[in-house]
Amino acid sequence: REHAIGVALSRSPRSPRLLCFGSAVNPGLKALCVEYTVGKITDPAAVRTYADKHKATIAVIGPEAPLDAGVADVLLADGVGVVGPTQALAQIECSKAFALDVLKKHEMAGLPAFRAFTSMEGAAEYLELLGEGNYVVKADGLCGGKGVKVAGAHLASIDEALAYCEECLPHFVLCEKLEGQEFSVLSFCDGESLVHMPPVQDHKRAYEGDAGPNTGGMGAYSCADHLLPFLSTEALAEAQRMNADCVKALRAECGAPYRGILYGGFMLTTKGTMLIEFNARFGDPECLNLLSLLEPSTDFLAVCEGIAHGTLASVPIAFQPLASCCKYAVPEGYPDKPLKDIPIDISGLKQPELAYLGAVDQLDDGSLRATGSRTVGVVALAADLEAAEKQAEEEVSQVKGQLFHRSDIGTAPLVLGRVAHMLSLQAAHARSAGAPPIKVGVLGSTRGSSLQPVLGAIAAGALRGVEVVLVLSNKAQAPILDRARQQGIAAEHVAVGGRSREQYDADLTGRLQAAGVQLVLLVGWMRILSPPFCAAWRRRALNVHPSLLPAHAGGMDLEVHAAALAAGDEKSGCSVHFVEEQVDGGALVVQKACPILPTDSPQSLKARVQPLEAVALAEALLALAAEIRGGPRAGTAASSSEPLSYASAGVSIDAGNALVEVIKPHAKSTNRKGVMGGLGGFGGLFDLKAAGYDDPILVSGTDGVGTKLLIAQQTGGHATIGIDLVAMVVNDLVVQGAEPLFFLDYFASGKLEVAEASAVVAGIARGCKESGCALVGGETAEMPGMYDPGHYDLAGFAVGAVSRANLLPKWDAITAGDVLLGLPSSGVHSNGFSLVRRVVERTGLAWDAPAPFCPSTPLGEALLTPTKLYVLSCLEAARTGKVKALAHITGGGLLENIPRVLPDGVCAALDAGSWSPLPVFNWLAAESRSGPMEMLRTFNCGVGMVLVVGAEDAGAVSELLLSLGEAPAVIGRPRAAGAG
């Protein structure tokens, strides 16, 4: 960031004299400065002395810590113009509680639900009100970007949240969790005027696909139209308005103008643009994108002077209509255990002016060393994001050392996946908003603790389309009644009064129906329900039981937990089931489990199961509410004429349509000669004559990717599994000499997640494009009940063509004197993953742990390395007429696939020393304790494709393959079967 600020200032036509007072030497910034001093940047007196000594006239403060320390105040007192707010105004970033309280006081729109705390009193109750999984805990004060923990991503339960709250004392803030897409809008501010910069999207997670720990930012992108793909002009205007409202609120609160950079972090949600937080300075990496986008005619020094002196309105400011992409190279192990003091080399940069140095030291000999944090940021500008991303990727790949970067930032699969995620949320919101809420009645005899998080989730909007309208209790003093009344819900005590069970239950049914109740929840209900009640509310009444039914059915409260302990159960949990005449005998709807600990008592086990009850109730409510929307209403089944809908059965036509719109650009990008029409028809059309074929032989193939899918689903690594699918099919076509012409895919899931599916299809399109094969259509099947949540299946089908003369293998031409050329694989490819997963289970490694065979890469990501595509190189080789056969090494390994292309009476002799297996295979062999023959029969062991060529042609074919980026090696020869 500071290097980028220095570069922007140095471009001023007035050739300013740059001075730097920094916490460390940045070699890039130092080269721009006439004087550079290292000191304590949070010491106002030291900064004042430095500024006075060198007669500085304006100061641009980069990081937030000096602002919080009051550096701006002392410089202003000495007459130095400052780009950065005073200590009091900087609290908009430095104190989460101050920021939210001030903005709420001045009625700024777009604030999440929140409450600030100075002790633990009330924290548990507020977390329950927000609801399990719907909260964010923010430490107050500056935490270097590490003070915010989000339910689901960092906190698995309210108990964990409370433990983190205690760590944050004496000040912390609890907020509603927002779901949607994050973006940033930064503004130049002089206290009166604001000039907004183009919106940018940052990437906080360390690894590809938004996986891994949070960082300060791995890179960012912006678009040429100064919007973002998921962002409308209206949503952007809301964010810009909030920046302006914030400046006004601060002026009213502090009585002074905010002069500096205001960084608004926002979330686009189904409720509109919502605030995440404000920062009081440039973001890093956003600063690199935005200052690079300034028009050459914009004098950044004049902009800084306008901010500092309150004259911003008179300064011409413009941004170029270009896309930007920034990517950071960081040390291996970053951010948790980064390598330090490691040499780096940037001499290979083709455009060194695009690179900005971060945590880097320069030695006396001029060499550079990374010091442990973000090392080099590369920014590229282009007419569109695709070109900017490609240029940034090429440049950051030239930064050498023990470093890594995210290659997916700004790529179409990642960006369109985020668009699809937003479309999916909006479609779901539109569906729920278009229907009246399902009315829920509750029967309870106790405290109703598991109901409170459900009520909080409904209030916060996490359980859209559901409304609790009535709570009934058989006990006048039941706390659940007061709990309901505090939420504004009707609550009634219904005395038994000597009535029979049937008479009493008929009264309950009458009251529930009078309130319009469609669904009944039993929460701590201490009465057995009569058969008429169960019949009236069949499949419309749910009970939560504190065990994993059918275990310990019929018990209540602590006796159930005591029974689980006495039985020596390894785990317990809760079950939500339909209410039937048989106590705890109804069909299960949701179960949630937790392990039983050796130290557990009935009380401690109850304390850990109870939060699960709330989550299970919420999931069951959502599932049953969807069913009710299309089906008969409770208690009136005989007279209801409401039809079932496809949506209520679990199939979303809207989501399917949204997916089609998202994947159309992917499919279009694969078009080639011969393609007719586009997506959405009843079939894909292909014109062979237009593709240059008159009398071809058509070759077809179909395949899947096996249980490699499970790793993609468990790690969220959906971006490359589509490449595997294409490779497994088209590599089989090319071994017959066929050019793949078109491809169709089959994607099946229990519930279509648009973001997930679009990421998969983007990978399919990428594989097709790299193979010269058109993606002409496919089938997306949504089949509720067929697949577990989060699971999907994939299959692919392709057709290729080959002239009769070029059909492979050429059985009659293969002789014992030929040569076998092996082409390297990229990894395990897509076979043998049942064994791979068993090995991972045996080692106990997590998917995000460093891969033992590649420590700089998480294990899951390393194993998901996509199958190599051999189409273009092998087709070129086959067209020379010198290739007699090709063997794709898939299931069965080298031992079973090479013989498939050899004629009768001929076998293959392989030289095991002619190639080196990839490290992943050495690891698999060691951990599985498989012998060489088992490995060769299961995996490709580093050779993914084998060519059979005549000995006299081996040199020419190898040279051709080398020119096409392959690394062929002679790995053996055919020989007569039984010979030697």
N, C-alpha and C positions, 0 to 999 in steps of 0.2 A: 504493500500500500504506500509506504513512504517513498519508495523508489519511484512509483508511478506519479505521485504528487510532485516530486522533484523534476521528473521528465516533463510533466505538463507545464510547470512554472518556467523551465528552461526554454520552452518553445516561444516564450513571449518575445515580440520584436524589440522590447526594451532591454534585452539581455540582462536580467536581474542578477545581482550578486547573491548567491545562495549560501546560507550558513546552516549547519545542522548541529543540534545538541541532542544526542541519541543515547539509548541505553547500551547499544553495541554498534560496531562498525558495519554498515551495509556497503559492500564494495561498489555496487552500482550507483548508489546515492552519493557516495564519497567522491566518485569521479566527476560529479556535477557541481560539487561544492568548492568554494574558495577556502572554507574553513570547516573542520569537522571535529567535534569534541564529544567524548564519551563521558557521561555523568548520570546522576540520578534524576530521571525526568519527572519524578513525582515530588521533587524538592523545589518549591516555588522560588525560594531565595537563590538557589543555584542557577535556575533558569533566568531569573531576573538579572543576576550578575553577568551571565553570558550575553544576554541581549544588550545590556547596557555597554559592555566592553566593546562589542562589535557594531554598536549603533544600528541595531535592527529596527526597521520601521514597520514591519508586519510579520506576524507569526501564524503559521498554519500548523495546528496541533493534530497529529495523526491519531494516536490511540486514546482510549477513554480514561485511563488511570490518571494522567496529568490533569484532565478536566475535573475529575472527582477531587483531586488534591488542591484545586484552586489556582493552578498555574495561570489560567486566563485572567483571573482577578488581579494578580500582582502586575502582569504585563500591561493590562488596561490602565492601572493606576499610574504606570510610568509613561503613558502616552503611546504605547505600542498598539497598533491595530491588530486585532486577533480574529482569526477564523476558528471559532470554537466558543461554546457558551461558558458563562461563568459557573462557578461551583454550584450555586443554587439552581440554575437552570439545567445543569448537566444531570441533576437527579432524575430527569425524565428517563435516563438510561440507568443511572447508578443505583436507584432505589425503585424496585418494582412496585412496592406499596405506595410510595409517593406518586408515581406515575399514574397508577390506576385510580387512586383516590382523587387526584386533581382532575383527571379526565372525566370521572363520574360526576364530580362536583359541578363541572362546567357542562354537563349533559352532552358529552360527545357520543355520537352514534357509533355502533359497531364494536362495542366492548363486550367481551365474554362475561359470563357470570363469574364473580370472584369474591374473595374475602381475605383480608390481611390479618395476620396473627402475630402476637408478641409472646404468646405462651401456647401450651398444648390444649388449653381449655376450649372446647367447642370444635376442635379440629376433626375429631372422629365423626361427630354428628354432621359436620358440613360435607365431609367426604361421602358419608352415606346419602346425604341429600343429593349430591351430584350423581351418585350411582357408581357401582363397581365398573371400572374400565372407562370412566368418563371424566377423569380428573388429571390435572397437571399440578405438580408441586414446583414452586419457584423460590429458590433462596434469594433473600433480599441482599442487595449490594452487588459488587463486581465479582464475578466468578470465572472470568476468562472463557465464557461460553459453555461452562460445565455445570452451571447451577440449576438447570431446568431438567426435571425428570417427568416423563409422560407415561401414563397408564398404558400397559400393553408393550410399549417399546422398552421401558426401563423398570417399571414397577408392576409386579404380577398380582398384587392384592392391596387392599386397604391397609392391611397390617404392615406391608412393606412401605407404603406411602407414609404411614404414621412414624415408622422408624426413621425415614429420611427427614420428615418434618422435625424430629428431635435433633437431628444433626444440624439443621439449618437455624436452630434457635440462636439468638433471640428474635429473629424476624423472618417470616416466610409468608408466601401468598399461595392460596389454593384457587385454581381457576378451572372453569369448564374446559374440557378437551374439545378442540375444534378439528373437524375432518374436512379435508378438501385439498387444495393445492396452494402451497406457499409461494409468495413472490415479494419482491422488495421495490419500494419507490423511494428514491432519495431526492431531496430538494435543497437547493441553495437558498438560504434565508438571511435577510438582514434585519429582521424584527418586524418589518412591515410587508415587504415584497417577498414572494416565493417564486423560484423558477424550478419546475419539476424536471427531473431527468427521466430517460426512458426506463420502463420497468425491467427488472432483471430477475432471473431465477437462479438461486444458489443451490449447491449440492453438498449437504453437510456430511453424509455418510462416507466412510473411508473407501468402501469397495464397490465394484460394479453392481448395477442393479439396485442401488440404494441399500446395500447391505453393510454390516459392520458397525463399528462404534462411531459416535459423532466426532466431528473435527471442527476446526475453525472455518472450513470450507475448502472443498477439493476443486472448485471451479464454478463457473457460472456462464449463462448465455443470455443474449437478448436478440430480438428480431428486428428486421429492417423496417417494419411498419410501426415500430415503437409500441407494439403490444406484445402479448405472449400468446401462444397457440390456444390456450384455454381461457384467455382473458378478453372480455368485451370492453368496449369503450366506456360503457356505463360502470362496470366494475372498477375499471382503472380510475374513472372520475371520482368514485366513492373513496378510493385510497388517497387520491390527491386532496380531496376535501378534508379528510381526516388529518393529513399533514398540516393543512392550513388551520384547522380547528385547534390542533395541538399548540401551534405557535401562539394563537390568540389566548388559549387557556393559560399558557405559561406567562404571558404578558400580564394577564389579569391576576394571576396568583403571586408572581414574584415582583411585579412592578418594573420589569426591565425587559428590553428587547432580546429575543433569541437570535444571535448572530453566529452562523456556522452552517454545518451540514446537518439536516434532520433526516434520519434513516428510519423509514416506516417499514416494519415487517408485518405482512398481512397474510391472511388465509382466505382464499375464495371458497366459500361454502355454499350450501343450498339456501342459506339464509341471506346471502349476499357477502360483501367484503367485510371481514372481521379483523380486528387488531390482534396481533400477537405481542408485539412490543415496539418501543421506539429506542433508537440508538442516537447518540449525540455526535456522531462523527461518520466518516466514510467507512463502509464495510470493506472487508478484505475477503473475497476477491472482487466484489462489485466495483470497487474503485478502479480496478484495472480495466474492466469493460467500459465504464462510463467515461473516464478521462480520455481513453483511446478514441471514443466516438465523437468528442468535441470537434466541430468544424475547424479546419486550419485557421479560419478567419477569427475564431473566438480566442481572445487573449485570456488565458486562465489567471494570469497575474491581475488583470483588470477585474475579473470576477471576484477574486479574493479581496481586492481593495473595496469593491462594491459591497461585499458582505460586511467587512470590518467597519466601514464608514457609513453604512446605511444608505448607500446610493445604488443598490443593485438594479433598480428599475431603469437606470440610464445606461447599463452595460449590455451590449448586444451579445446574446448567447444563443448558439444553435448547435444541434447534434446532427451528425451525418445520417442519411437514410440507409444505413448498413446494418447487417447482422454482426454480432460479436460472439466469440467463443473463447473462454479462458479455461486453461487446464493447469493444475499444479503438479509438479513432480515433488515427491516427498520421500524421506528416508524409509527404508524397509522397517516394519514394526510400528510406524506412526499410526495412531497418535499415542498408544499406550506405552510401548517400549521401543521408541525409535532408536535406530543406530545413530551414533554421534561421532563427530570428527572423522568423517569419511570423505575421501576425495571424490570430486565430481568434475566432469568435463563438459563445457558448453561450446567447445570449438567447432563442433559439427553443425551448429545452428546456421541455417541458410539465411535467416533474417533476424540477426541478433537484436535488432531494434524492437522486436516483438516480445522479448524476454525481460522479466523484472526479477531481481534477486530478492530473496527473503532472508531466511536464517542461514547465512553463508559467511564464512571467513575467507579472507584472501591472505595467503602466506607471502613471505618476502620474495619468493621466486615467481609470484604471479599466479600460482595454482590456487584453486578454490576447494574449500571443504565445507560440507554440510554440517550444521551444528545441532540438528535434532528436530527441527520443526519444518514447516513448509519451506521448500528450498528455492524453487524457480517457478514463477508463473509465466505462462505464455499466452498471449492474446492475439487473435487473428480477426480481421474484419473482412467481410465480403458481401456481395450483393444478396446472398441468401444464407441461411443457417447451415445448410448442407456443405456449401463451399467453405464457410468459416470454420466449421468443425473439422473438415478434412485438413485444412491448412494448419490449424492448431495441433491436430494429432501428429502431423508430419514433423512439426517443429519440436513439440515436447518429447517426441521419441528420440530426438537427437541429444537430449540432456542425459549424459551417461553417468553411471555410478550405481551404487546399491540403492536404487530408488524405484518407486512405482508411481503410476498415475492412473486416473480413471479414464479409460478410453471411450466410455459410453456417454460422457457429457456432451450434450448437443446433438447426439445421434437421433435419427428418426425413430428407432424402436423405443428409446427411453422417452423422448418428447411425446410421441404419439400415445405411448402407454399412459402418460400423465393426462393427456387429453381424454383418453378413454376412461380413465378413473373418474374424471370430473363428469363426463357424460353419464356414466353409470350412476353416480350419486344423484345427479339432477333428474335422471329418469326415475330412479326409485322414489325420490322426493315428490316428483310430479304425480306418480301413481298413488302414493299415500295421501298427498294433499287433495287429490280429486275425490276421495271417498270419505264419508263421515267416520269419525273414530269408533272403534269397537268399544262398547260400554262394558266395563268389568265390575262385578260385585265381589266382595270379599267376605268370607266367614272366618272369624277368629275368636279364640278364647283367651289369648295370652298377650304378650307384648307386641307380637307381630314384627320382630326385628328384621326378618328377611323381606318384609314388605317395604320397609323404608327406602332401601336402595332402588327398588322398582319405582316407587313414587318419585324419587329424585331423578331417575333416568327419564321418566315421562315428562317431568317439569323441564328438564334440560334439552328435551327434543331428541334424546337417543332412542326412545321407544315411540316413534311417530305412529299415529293412527290408533293409539290405545288410550283409553281414559277410564280411570277408576271413579265410579259415580256413587258407590254405596258400600259402607262397611257395616256388617251386622255381627253382634256378639251375644252369646247366651249368658254372659257375665257382665253385670252392671259396671264393675270397676276395672274391666279389662283395659290395660294401657293402649291396646290397639285402637280403641275408640278415640282417645285423646290424640293419638298420633294422626288419625284421619282428620279430625276436626281442625288440627293445626295446619293441615294442607287445604282446608276449605272443602273437604269431602263430607257428604252427608253420612252420619254415623248414628246407629240406633241400637239400643239394648232391647233384645226380644226375649222376655222372660218365658221360661218353660210353663210355669203356672199349672202344674199337674196334668198337662195334656199328654196324650200318647205321642209316640215318636212320629207317627204318620201325620197327626194333626199339627204338631209343631212344625214339621218340615213343610207342610202345605202352606203354613203362614209365611215361612221363609221364602218359598217360591213365589207367593203372591206379592210380597214386598219387592223381591228382585225383579219380577216382571213389570210391576208398576213403575219401577225406575228405568225400564228399558234395557235391563242387563241382558247381555248376550253371552257372557262368559263368566264363570264363577271360579274364584280362587279360594282354596282352603289353606289358611296360614295359621297353624297352631290350633286347629279346630278340635275340641276335645269331646266330640259326640260322634257316635256311629250314625250314619245317614240311612234313612229308610229306603226300601226298594222303590216306592213311587218317586221319591226325590231323584234317585239315581237314574230312573227311567226318563224323567222329565228333562234332565240335564245331561243325557248321555253324549259323550264326546264334546261336552261343553262345560265340564267341571274338572278342575285340575287340583291335585293335592301334592304337596312337597313332603317327602319323607326323609329323615336324616340317616339313611343307609343306602347301600347299593342293592336295591331290591333285585331278586326276592329275598336276599339275606335279611334276617331280623325283621321280617314283616310283622305287623301287629303291635310292635312296641312303641313307646312314646318317649320323647325327650332324652334325658340322661340315661334311661334304662337301655335305649338302643345303643348308645356309645359304649356303655359298660358291657353290653353283650358282644359288641365287635371286639373289644379288648379281651374278653374272656375266651372268645373263640380263637384267638390268635390270628385274626385276619391281618393280612399285610397291608391292606388299604381299606379305606372307608370313603364316605362321600354322601351324596344325596341323590334322590330320584324324584322327578316330576312325572306323575302318571295320571291317567284318566280315573275319575272316581267311578267305582262299580260297587255292586252289593257286597262282594267279598272285600273285606278290609285290606287295603294295600295290594289288591289283586288286579287292578286295572292295567291296561297296556301302557308301557313306558313311552314317554315323550322325549325326555332329556335326562341324562345322568352326568354328574360331575364327580371326579374322584380326587382323593389326596392320600399320600402314604400315611400309615400309622407309625408313629415314632416310638422307640423303646421307652421313652420317658413319658408317654402320653397317659393322662388320666381321663376319665369321662368328661371332665370339665374342659380340659385343654383340647381334646378332640372335638368337642362341640364348638369351641371357639374357632377352630380352623374349618369346620364343615359349614358353619352358618353363612360365611360370605359366599360359599359356593351355591347355597340355596338361592340367594338373590340372583346370581348369574343364571342359574338353571331356570328360575321362574321367568326371567326376562326373555330368554331364548324360547321357552315354551309359549309364552304370550305372543311373541312375534309369529311363531309358526302357526299357532291356532287361529290368531287373528286373520292371517292370510287365508286360511281355509274358510273361516266364517264369512269373509267378504263375498265369497262366491257361492256359499251354501245356505241351507235352511237355518233360520234363527232358532236359538235355544228355546225349548218349550213350545214352539209353534211349528214343529216340523211338518205336521200333517197338513196345515193350511198354507204353508209358504210356497210361493211359486217362483222364488228367485232362482235363476239358473246358475249352475257352476260356470266359472270362467277358466280359460287356459292359464291365466295369471295366478288364480287362486290354487290351481293344481301345481304351481311351482314353475311354470314355464313363462319366461318374460319375452314376449315378442318385441317389446321396446328395446330391451337389451340386445336382442339379436339384430335389430335394425341399426342400433348405435354401433355395433361391432362392424357391420357391413360398411358403414360410412367411414369408420376409422381405417379399415384395411384396404379400401379401394385404392388409395395412393400407393400402397405397397404392391398390390397386384399390377397396377398400371406401370410401375417402375420395371417390371419384368417383361414387358411386351417385346416381341420379336416378330420378324417376318413370318406370316402365316396365321397370326392371332386374329380372330374375328370377334367383334363384340366385346363386352365387358362382364363384370360380375353381376349376378342377380338374375340371370336367365335360368331356364330349365336344364341347360347343358352348356359346356364349353365348346366353342367351335374353333377348328384349326384347318387352314387351307394348305395342304401338302404342296400343291403346285407353287403357291406363292413362296413357300419355304425353299423351293429349288429342287423338289423331288418329283420324278416322273413315274418310276416303277420301283418304289422301295419295298423293303421288307419292314413291317412294323414290329417293334419289340416292346413289350409291356413289362412292368414290374410293380410290385407292391411290398411294403414293409412297414415296420414300426421302429421304436427305439428301445423297447424292452423296459426293464425296471430302472434304467437311467432316469426315466420320468419321475420316479419317487424322489430322487435327490433334487431334481429341479423344483418339485412341489414343496419339499421340506425346507429348502433354502431360499425359495422365492426367485431362483435363477432361471426365469422363463425365456430370457432373451436369445439364447443360443440353441435351445433344444429343437427348434424348428430347422436349424441348419443340419442337425443330426438326421432328422427325418428325411430331408431332401437327399443328403449324402448317401444314406443307406439304400435309397431307391435308384438314384441316377448312376451311382458307381456300379451297380449291377447291370445297368443298361450298357454302359461304355465297355464292359468286358466282352460284349458281343459285337463291338464295333459301332454301336448305334449312338447317334447324336440325340440327346434328350430334347424333345420338342415341347411338351407341355406336362404340367403337374397339377394334380388335384389333392386336396387334403381332407381329412376327416378329424374333427375335434369334438369330443363328447365329454359332457360334465353333468353333474347333478344339478348345479346352479351356475349359470353363465356369469362369470366375472369378466366384464368387458376389458378391463385393463390387463388382466392376466392373458386372456385369449388373444388380444391384439399384439401383445409382446411375443407370443408364440408365432402368430402368423407373420409378424415382421421378420422373425428369424427364418421362417419358411421362404418368404420373398427374397431375403438376402441370399439364401442358398440357391434359389432358382436363378437369381441374377448372376451369381458367380459361376453358374453352370450353363448359362445361355439358354435357360429353359423357362418357358412362360408359365406363370401361375394363372390358370384360366378359370378356376372355380374350386368348389369344395362343399363340404357339409358341416354345419355347426349344429350338433344335437344337444339339446338340454333335456335331461331325463331324470327328474326328481326320484330319489330312492334307488337309482341304479349305482350311483357313485357317492362315496362319502364326501363331506364338505372339504374343499381344498384339493380334491383329486380330479384329474381329467385323463383322457386317453387320446392317443394320436395314431393316425395311420396315414400313409401317403400312397399315391398311385401315379405312375408316369408312363408316358408313351414316347418311344424314340423311333428313329428310322435309320436304316443302313442300306446302301446299295448291295445287290446280291454279291458282287465281286469282293466286297470288303467285310463280309460277315465273318465274325470270329466265334470260336477258335478255328484255325486252319488245321484240322486234325491230321490230314495226310502230309503236311509239311513238317510236322514236329519230329525231330530225330534226337538220338542220344548225344549228338555233338553240339546241341544248342546251348544257350546260356540263359540263366534265370536272373533277371534284373529286379532288385527290390527297391521300392520307393518308401521312404520313411512315413510312419504314421504320426499323427499329432498327439496321440495319447491312447487311452483305452478304447476310443471310438464308442461304439454302442452295443458291444457284446460282453457278456461275462459279468454284468453288474449285479446279478444275484449273489455271486461270490464276492464282488467288491464290497457290497453293503454288509455282508457277514463279517468281512475283515474289519470294516470300520466299527461294527458293533463289538467285535472282540477287543479291539484296541481301546474302546471307550472314548475315542476322540469325538469332539463336537464338530459340526460342519464348519463353524467359523474359526476353528483352531488352525494354526499354521500347518500346511501340508508337510508331513515329514520328508517328502521327496522334493518339496519346493517351498521352503520356509517363508518366502516372501508373499505367498498366495494362500488364502484360506482353503482348507481341504475341499469343501464343497465346490468352490469355484474351479479348483484345479481338476477335479474329477469330471466337471461339466465341460471341459475343453471340447469343442465340437469336433465331430468326425470330419476328417479331411476330405475335401472334394477333389477328385482326380480327373474330372471330366475333360477340362480344357487341355491339360498336358497330355493325357493318354490318347485323346482323339487326334491331336496333332501327330503323335507318334504313330498311331494306327494308320493315318492317312498316307504315311510314307510307303506303306506296303511291306515294311520290314518287321512288323510285329505279327507273330504267329498266334499268340494267345495272351489273354489277360486274366488274372485271378484276383478278385476282391477278397481280402482276408477278413472274414466276418466270423459268425458262430462256427466253431470247429477249428479255428485258428489256422496256422500254416499247414498243419498235418492233414487236414481234411479238405481245404479249399484248393490247394495247388493240384491235387490229383483230379479234381473235377474238370480241368481243362486239358488233361493229358490223354492221349489215345490209349487203347488197351495195349498192354505189354510194355508200357513206359511208366516209370516212376521218377521221382525226383530225389537227388542227393543234395542236401543243404550243408553249407559250411557255417557252423554256428559262430565261428570267429570272424565272419566277414561283416558283421554289423554289431553295434552295441545297443542292447535293449535300453529303452528310456528308463529313467530313475523310478517312475511309478511302478514298472513291472518288477524291478528289484525289490521294492518295498512290499508289493503284493505277494511275491514269492516267499519273502522272509516271514511276513506276518501270517500267511495262510499255511506255511510249511508245505506248499505244493512242490512236487518234483518237476524237473524240466519238461518231461513229457506231458504232464497235466497242464502246465503253463502254455506249452505250444499248442495243445488241443483246445484251450479255452480262450486265449487272448492272441492278438496280433503280434505281441512282443516287440513292437517297434517297426514292423513292416506291414503297411496297409494295402499295398498293391504289388503284384508280381507280374512282370512281362516276360514272355518267352520269345527270344529272338535268336536268329542264327549267329554263330560265333563271329562270322565275318561282318555282321551288321551291328554288333554290340557297341562298338566305339561310336559309330555315327548316331545311333539311337540315344546313347548316353549323352552325347554332346547336345543333341536337340533338347533332351529333357533338362539338362543343366541350364540351357538358355531360357527355359520356361519356368525356372525357379525350383526345380526338383533336385534331389541329391541321390541319384541312382547308385546302386552298388551291386556288383556281381555276388549273389548269395548262394549260387549252386548251379547244377546242371541236370537236365533230364538224362536218364540212363535206362537201359533195358531192365525190365523187372527181373529180379533174381540175379543180376550181375554184380558180384562183389559186395 
